[in-house]
Amino acid sequence: MNHDKTAKEILSAVGGNENINSVIHCVTRLRFNLKDMKSPNKDEIKQIDGVLTVVESGGQFQVVIGNEVPKVYESLLKTMGREPSATTSEQENEGKKRGLFNRFVDVVSGVFMPVVGVLAAAGILKGLLALFITLKWLTEDMNTYKILFATADALFYFFPIILGFSAGKKFGGNPFISATIGAALVYPTMTAAATAGTGMSFLSIPVVLINYTQSVIPIIIASYLAANFERWLTKVTPSSIKMFLVPLITLAVITPVVFMAVGPVATLISDLLAKGAMWTYGLSPIIAGLLLAGLWQTIIIFGLHWAFVPILLNNLVTNGFDPINGMLYCTTFAQTGAAFAIAIKTRDKKLKPIAMSATISGVMGVTEPAIYGVTLPAKKAFIMASIAGGIAGAVAGFMGSTAYGFGAGVFGIPLFINPQGIDSGFIGFILSIVIAFVLGFILTYMFGYRNSTPAVAAASSSAKLRGVEQGQPVGGSSVADATVGTTSSSATQTATGTLTEHTVYSPLTGTIIPLTAVSDEAFSSGAMGQGAAIKPSAGVAYAPFDGVIVTIFKTKHAIGLLSEDGVEILIHIGINTVSLKGKHFTSYVSDGDVVRKGDKLVEFDLAAIQAAGYDTTTSVIVSNTSSYSDIQINSSSQVEQGAVLISVK
């Protein structure tokens, strides 16, 4: 399907841009609020490539497309010259309802995902160089070491440039603009001034400089601001000059704003954290270890750790040892243990090698691959690792662990040995490392990671699961590559030519009605595929087979599943219940989750939904109907959850 062509033809057939008040999309269709409902040419629209059918319901003109809806919607907005907004995009509204932490993690993970492979490689190379130095195979003044170290450290040092490009694409801006802003943040003159503590001003406004090398959050914020400012400028700038004028103004405005705003805020927060840490340590090393180690990786993510460096250095110079780093060192191993747990547990063939390589680099003292590539995207895993780090830090604080130098990973352990000999502080230090790794592993394995296969979800476009909203491809793998062992449509026959029967069990308890009786033409016409409909007597939907959640729509009323033997099912709860925007629905699964028959998927309040005026009839559709030669529906009038509902051959 040519999404742009389809969008233009739909726009023309519904009466043009001037006939559209608003347009949104749900799990299966474009939903138009039109000024004149008589203008659309239904027959013409039905003939458009990619359109399954047309439905008028609830005052909306609905064009049923299926899994290509998000892409057609995006093309439609471009053609119309509109942007998604709070009034025209259900997806935007739903995103705002998600927690701030979830949205933050999704953004950071999305920015890092394109570079996670090279990030892991650079981390391992840095670890190997540390090993070679320890073994005396290389020395820091050797040219070979300098070249290899520059290769390994460049990605981390120039994070703002690399991430600026990635974040620019993530936010829909010009990635070269955001990468240029990142380059300005780490420009040698600015970095040298920050290191020397030299003051600067911009138009007589004081600028507080910080070292932006290896920083993450400042460039993500800058990229977000630049992308939005650029979009606005593009709208108001004449076409003849926008090619150079938009980047010029964006760079000239956003770069100084970032320098003037981010530096002072980061400096203030960093100083408060550093002073608070020292005050807490004086009050109780145990509490200091618990809080500081528990929050340390989050502090690093936000680039607020630089204020601690002078304190650590001053302690080493003045006292010959530093107790703060003695409590913080274990946090690396907590994140490493969490990454290792995911490497062991995950069934995702793409994530497993990333998690394993992140574990290796973490042991060597480089945690960025573990955090940004593994634990942070998993959200709960990062939290579990932080908890483990906090507990281990408390142990280190209690035992009086101290550092006598700077090091990384397992190679830095000797730097925590008291020059007068091994003491309780060093024993506590070793204990903190072991506790951090083991506890990080256990907590993540048990509570921090639900076994999922995002590769399957990403590959669902290959499976052509019609009627289910698709996400962005992660890496182009096909469903056949997924760990659940799916089959292609041709695999429904054995070597002898006998058709293989597959069973879909009822996700609900209730009354079976023919699909043709459903008061939604998208389903009753068979455009979405064959299947059955159930009038539920209980508001709980369960997994109809062993398989994976390809997608659960943000409003929780529709779930797409893929069975282990390749059957694709769409469970669509109610008619037009997308308008409830998730109200009265509670989801127990996420995209990519592996489920077993009978696992709870969604709870919904039947009485409340019906009281709101919605039909709760639930359609259970075989989305890949064309892959099978025979589909049989349970002929009984009543069905219990878990009983056979559909048989396909």
HUFENKA-V463791 format. One record per residue. RES is the residue in one small letter. SS is DSSP state (alpha for helix, beta for strand, coil for the rest). D_LAST is the distance of its C-alpha to the last C-alpha in Angstrom with 1 decimal. Layout:
res = {RES,RES}
ss = {SS,SS}
d_last = {D_LAST,D_LAST}
This chain:
res = {m,n,h,d,k,t,a,k,e,i,l,s,a,v,g,g,n,e,n,i,n,s,v,i,h,c,v,t,r,l,r,f,n,l,k,d,m,k,s,p,n,k,d,e,i,k,q,i,d,g,v,l,t,v,v,e,s,g,g,q,f,q,v,v,i,g,n,e,v,p,k,v,y,e,s,l,l,k,t,m,g,r,e,p,s,a,t,t,s,e,q,e,n,e,g,k,k,r,g,l,f,n,r,f,v,d,v,v,s,g,v,f,m,p,v,v,g,v,l,a,a,a,g,i,l,k,g,l,l,a,l,f,i,t,l,k,w,l,t,e,d,m,n,t,y,k,i,l,f,a,t,a,d,a,l,f,y,f,f,p,i,i,l,g,f,s,a,g,k,k,f,g,g,n,p,f,i,s,a,t,i,g,a,a,l,v,y,p,t,m,t,a,a,a,t,a,g,t,g,m,s,f,l,s,i,p,v,v,l,i,n,y,t,q,s,v,i,p,i,i,i,a,s,y,l,a,a,n,f,e,r,w,l,t,k,v,t,p,s,s,i,k,m,f,l,v,p,l,i,t,l,a,v,i,t,p,v,v,f,m,a,v,g,p,v,a,t,l,i,s,d,l,l,a,k,g,a,m,w,t,y,g,l,s,p,i,i,a,g,l,l,l,a,g,l,w,q,t,i,i,i,f,g,l,h,w,a,f,v,p,i,l,l,n,n,l,v,t,n,g,f,d,p,i,n,g,m,l,y,c,t,t,f,a,q,t,g,a,a,f,a,i,a,i,k,t,r,d,k,k,l,k,p,i,a,m,s,a,t,i,s,g,v,m,g,v,t,e,p,a,i,y,g,v,t,l,p,a,k,k,a,f,i,m,a,s,i,a,g,g,i,a,g,a,v,a,g,f,m,g,s,t,a,y,g,f,g,a,g,v,f,g,i,p,l,f,i,n,p,q,g,i,d,s,g,f,i,g,f,i,l,s,i,v,i,a,f,v,l,g,f,i,l,t,y,m,f,g,y,r,n,s,t,p,a,v,a,a,a,s,s,s,a,k,l,r,g,v,e,q,g,q,p,v,g,g,s,s,v,a,d,a,t,v,g,t,t,s,s,s,a,t,q,t,a,t,g,t,l,t,e,h,t,v,y,s,p,l,t,g,t,i,i,p,l,t,a,v,s,d,e,a,f,s,s,g,a,m,g,q,g,a,a,i,k,p,s,a,g,v,a,y,a,p,f,d,g,v,i,v,t,i,f,k,t,k,h,a,i,g,l,l,s,e,d,g,v,e,i,l,i,h,i,g,i,n,t,v,s,l,k,g,k,h,f,t,s,y,v,s,d,g,d,v,v,r,k,g,d,k,l,v,e,f,d,l,a,a,i,q,a,a,g,y,d,t,t,t,s,v,i,v,s,n,t,s,s,y,s,d,i,q,i,n,s,s,s,q,v,e,q,g,a,v,l,i,s,v,k}
ss = {coil,coil,alpha,alpha,alpha,alpha,alpha,alpha,alpha,alpha,alpha,alpha,alpha,coil,coil,coil,alpha,alpha,alpha,beta,beta,beta,beta,beta,beta,coil,coil,coil,beta,beta,beta,beta,beta,beta,coil,coil,coil,coil,coil,coil,coil,alpha,alpha,alpha,alpha,alpha,coil,coil,coil,coil,coil,coil,beta,beta,beta,beta,beta,coil,coil,beta,beta,beta,beta,beta,coil,coil,coil,coil,alpha,alpha,alpha,alpha,alpha,alpha,alpha,alpha,alpha,alpha,alpha,alpha,coil,coil,coil,coil,coil,coil,coil,coil,coil,alpha,alpha,alpha,alpha,alpha,alpha,alpha,alpha,coil,coil,alpha,alpha,alpha,alpha,alpha,alpha,alpha,alpha,alpha,alpha,alpha,alpha,alpha,alpha,coil,coil,alpha,alpha,alpha,alpha,alpha,alpha,alpha,alpha,alpha,alpha,alpha,alpha,alpha,alpha,alpha,alpha,alpha,alpha,alpha,coil,coil,coil,coil,coil,coil,coil,coil,alpha,alpha,alpha,alpha,alpha,alpha,alpha,alpha,alpha,alpha,alpha,alpha,alpha,alpha,alpha,coil,alpha,alpha,alpha,alpha,alpha,alpha,alpha,alpha,alpha,alpha,alpha,alpha,coil,coil,coil,coil,alpha,alpha,alpha,alpha,alpha,alpha,alpha,alpha,alpha,alpha,alpha,coil,coil,alpha,alpha,alpha,alpha,alpha,alpha,alpha,alpha,alpha,coil,coil,coil,beta,beta,beta,coil,coil,beta,beta,beta,coil,coil,coil,coil,coil,coil,coil,coil,coil,alpha,alpha,alpha,alpha,alpha,alpha,alpha,alpha,alpha,alpha,alpha,alpha,alpha,alpha,alpha,alpha,alpha,alpha,alpha,alpha,coil,coil,coil,coil,coil,alpha,alpha,alpha,alpha,alpha,alpha,alpha,alpha,alpha,alpha,alpha,alpha,alpha,alpha,alpha,alpha,alpha,alpha,alpha,alpha,alpha,alpha,alpha,alpha,alpha,alpha,alpha,alpha,alpha,alpha,alpha,alpha,alpha,alpha,alpha,alpha,alpha,alpha,alpha,alpha,alpha,alpha,coil,alpha,alpha,alpha,alpha,alpha,alpha,alpha,alpha,alpha,alpha,alpha,alpha,alpha,alpha,alpha,alpha,alpha,coil,coil,coil,coil,alpha,alpha,alpha,alpha,alpha,alpha,alpha,alpha,alpha,alpha,alpha,alpha,alpha,alpha,coil,coil,beta,alpha,alpha,alpha,alpha,alpha,alpha,coil,alpha,alpha,alpha,alpha,alpha,alpha,alpha,alpha,alpha,alpha,alpha,alpha,alpha,alpha,alpha,alpha,coil,coil,coil,alpha,alpha,alpha,alpha,alpha,alpha,alpha,alpha,alpha,alpha,alpha,alpha,alpha,alpha,alpha,coil,coil,coil,coil,alpha,alpha,alpha,alpha,alpha,alpha,alpha,alpha,coil,coil,coil,coil,alpha,alpha,alpha,alpha,alpha,alpha,alpha,alpha,alpha,alpha,alpha,alpha,alpha,alpha,alpha,alpha,alpha,alpha,alpha,alpha,coil,coil,coil,beta,coil,coil,coil,coil,coil,alpha,alpha,alpha,alpha,alpha,alpha,alpha,alpha,coil,coil,coil,coil,coil,coil,coil,alpha,alpha,alpha,alpha,alpha,alpha,alpha,alpha,alpha,alpha,alpha,alpha,alpha,alpha,alpha,alpha,alpha,alpha,alpha,alpha,alpha,alpha,alpha,alpha,alpha,coil,coil,coil,beta,coil,alpha,alpha,alpha,alpha,alpha,coil,alpha,alpha,alpha,alpha,coil,coil,coil,coil,coil,coil,coil,coil,coil,coil,coil,coil,coil,coil,coil,alpha,alpha,alpha,coil,coil,coil,coil,coil,coil,coil,alpha,alpha,alpha,alpha,beta,coil,coil,coil,coil,coil,beta,coil,coil,beta,beta,beta,beta,coil,coil,coil,coil,beta,beta,beta,beta,coil,alpha,alpha,alpha,coil,coil,coil,alpha,alpha,alpha,alpha,coil,coil,coil,coil,coil,coil,beta,beta,beta,beta,beta,beta,coil,coil,coil,beta,beta,beta,coil,coil,coil,coil,beta,beta,beta,beta,beta,beta,coil,coil,coil,coil,coil,beta,beta,beta,beta,beta,beta,coil,coil,coil,coil,beta,beta,beta,beta,beta,beta,coil,coil,coil,alpha,alpha,alpha,alpha,coil,coil,coil,coil,beta,beta,beta,coil,coil,coil,coil,coil,beta,beta,beta,coil,coil,coil,coil,beta,beta,beta,beta,beta,coil,alpha,alpha,alpha,alpha,alpha,alpha,coil,coil,coil,coil,coil,coil,beta,beta,beta,beta,beta,coil,coil,alpha,alpha,alpha,coil,coil,coil,beta,beta,beta,coil,coil,coil,coil,beta,beta,coil,coil,coil,coil,beta,beta,beta,beta,beta,coil}
d_last = {28.3,32.1,32.6,36.3,35.9,33.3,35.6,38.7,37.0,35.9,39.4,41.0,38.8,39.5,43.2,44.1,45.2,48.0,45.7,43.8,45.2,42.5,39.0,36.6,32.9,30.4,26.9,25.5,28.5,32.1,34.4,37.7,40.8,42.6,46.2,45.3,42.0,42.7,43.0,39.4,38.0,34.5,33.5,34.8,33.0,29.6,30.2,30.9,28.6,26.4,26.9,24.0,26.3,29.6,30.5,33.9,34.2,36.8,39.3,37.1,35.7,32.3,30.5,26.8,25.8,23.4,23.6,26.5,28.7,31.1,31.9,32.4,34.5,36.6,37.2,38.1,40.7,42.2,42.4,44.0,46.3,45.4,44.5,42.2,44.5,44.6,44.6,41.9,39.3,37.3,36.3,40.0,40.8,38.1,39.4,42.9,41.6,40.5,43.1,45.7,44.8,41.1,42.1,44.7,42.3,39.6,42.3,43.9,40.6,39.5,42.8,42.7,39.1,40.0,42.8,41.5,41.0,44.6,45.8,44.6,46.1,49.4,49.5,49.0,51.7,54.1,53.5,54.1,57.4,58.5,57.8,59.8,62.7,62.7,62.8,65.6,63.6,64.2,66.7,66.5,69.2,67.5,66.2,63.0,62.3,63.2,60.8,57.9,58.7,58.8,55.4,53.9,55.7,55.5,52.1,53.3,56.7,55.4,52.6,53.8,53.3,49.9,48.6,50.4,48.3,45.0,46.1,47.2,43.7,42.2,44.5,44.1,47.7,49.3,48.6,51.8,53.8,52.6,52.9,56.5,57.2,55.9,58.3,61.1,60.5,60.9,63.6,66.2,69.0,67.2,66.0,69.5,71.0,68.6,69.4,73.1,73.0,74.6,74.5,73.3,73.4,71.6,73.8,76.1,73.2,73.0,69.9,68.9,67.2,64.8,63.2,59.8,58.8,55.6,55.1,51.8,52.2,55.1,53.3,50.1,52.4,54.2,51.1,49.9,53.3,53.5,50.1,51.0,54.5,53.4,51.0,53.9,56.2,53.9,53.9,57.7,58.7,59.4,56.9,59.7,60.7,57.6,56.5,59.4,60.7,57.6,57.4,61.2,61.4,58.4,59.8,63.3,62.3,59.5,60.9,64.3,62.5,60.4,63.6,65.6,63.0,60.9,63.8,65.9,63.1,61.7,65.2,66.0,62.9,63.3,66.9,66.2,63.5,65.8,68.8,66.6,65.3,68.9,70.1,67.3,68.0,71.6,70.6,68.1,66.4,63.6,62.7,63.2,60.8,58.2,58.3,59.0,56.5,53.9,54.4,55.3,52.0,51.7,55.4,54.6,51.7,54.0,56.7,59.2,60.1,62.8,65.5,65.0,65.9,69.7,69.7,68.2,70.5,73.5,72.8,72.6,75.8,77.8,76.7,75.2,71.9,69.3,67.6,65.1,63.1,63.3,61.1,58.8,58.0,55.4,53.1,51.9,50.7,49.0,46.8,46.3,45.1,42.7,41.3,41.0,39.1,36.5,36.4,35.7,33.2,31.1,27.7,28.3,29.0,31.3,33.3,33.9,36.3,38.0,38.6,39.9,42.2,43.4,44.2,46.3,48.2,48.7,50.4,52.6,53.5,51.4,49.1,48.1,44.8,44.0,44.9,43.6,40.6,39.4,41.0,42.0,38.5,37.2,40.0,40.2,40.7,43.8,45.1,44.6,46.4,49.2,49.7,49.8,52.3,54.4,54.7,55.6,58.1,59.7,60.2,61.7,64.0,65.0,65.9,67.8,65.7,67.3,66.8,69.6,67.9,64.8,61.8,58.0,55.4,56.3,59.0,60.9,61.2,64.7,66.0,65.8,68.2,71.6,74.2,76.2,73.4,70.2,70.5,68.5,67.4,65.6,64.1,62.8,61.5,59.5,58.2,57.1,55.1,53.4,52.7,51.4,48.9,47.8,47.7,45.9,43.3,42.9,42.9,40.4,38.0,38.2,38.7,38.7,35.2,31.8,29.4,27.6,26.0,27.4,26.3,22.7,24.0,26.0,23.2,21.0,22.4,20.7,17.4,18.4,17.7,18.9,21.1,22.3,25.7,26.0,28.9,30.9,29.5,31.1,30.9,28.3,25.9,22.3,19.4,18.9,22.4,21.9,22.7,19.6,17.9,15.1,13.0,13.0,10.4,11.1,10.6,6.9,8.5,11.2,14.7,14.6,11.8,9.5,5.7,5.5,4.6,6.3,9.0,11.4,14.7,17.3,19.8,22.4,24.2,24.9,24.3,20.9,21.6,19.7,19.1,21.3,24.1,24.4,27.7,26.6,25.7,23.8,21.1,21.7,21.6,18.0,19.7,18.3,14.7,12.9,13.3,15.9,19.6,21.8,25.6,26.4,29.2,29.6,29.9,27.8,24.4,22.7,20.0,16.6,15.6,17.4,17.8,20.3,22.0,21.7,24.3,26.0,28.1,31.8,32.2,29.6,27.9,24.7,22.5,19.9,17.9,15.7,13.9,14.7,11.3,11.4,10.1,13.0,14.4,17.7,19.8,22.6,25.3,27.5,28.7,31.1,31.5,31.9,35.5,36.2,36.1,34.8,37.3,36.1,33.1,33.3,30.8,30.3,28.2,28.8,27.0,25.7,25.9,23.6,22.5,21.3,19.5,22.3,24.5,26.4,25.7,27.9,30.5,31.7,34.6,33.3,36.9,38.2,35.4,35.8,39.6,39.3,37.8,34.2,31.2,29.1,25.9,23.1,20.0,16.8,14.9,11.7,14.0,11.8,10.1,10.9,8.9,5.6,6.0,5.1,6.5,8.7,12.0,14.4,17.0,19.9,22.6,23.2,21.2,22.6,21.9,19.6,18.0,14.2,13.8,10.2,6.9,3.8,0.0}
